[in-house]
Amino acid sequence: MNLSTLVADTIESFKLDPSSKGLDLRVRAPNEMKVFADAGALSQVLWNLLRNASNATNHRGQITVTLHPHQDE
C-alpha cells in the first residue's frame, strides 16, 4: 500500500468534515512510501489524530502531516 496516497486521501476526506473548521491541512511526504498495513485501520488512526489536532488548533489554523521513511542502519 502507498502510505503517501492513503494520507493524502484521508486528509481530503477530513476537509469535508465539519470538525475541520476551515483548517489549512497539508501533507509533506515522498511521492511513494510503501508499507504493509491494514489501510482501513491506518486511515482510522490518522482520522482520529486529525480530529485531535483540529480540536487543539484555532479556527483557520494549519495542520501539517509529515511522513519520513525509516532508514535501516
Secondary structure, 3 states (H helix, E strand, C coil): CEHHHHHHHHHHHHHCCHHHCCCEEEEECCCCCECCCCHHHHHHHHHHHHHHHHHCCCCCCEEEEECCCCCCC
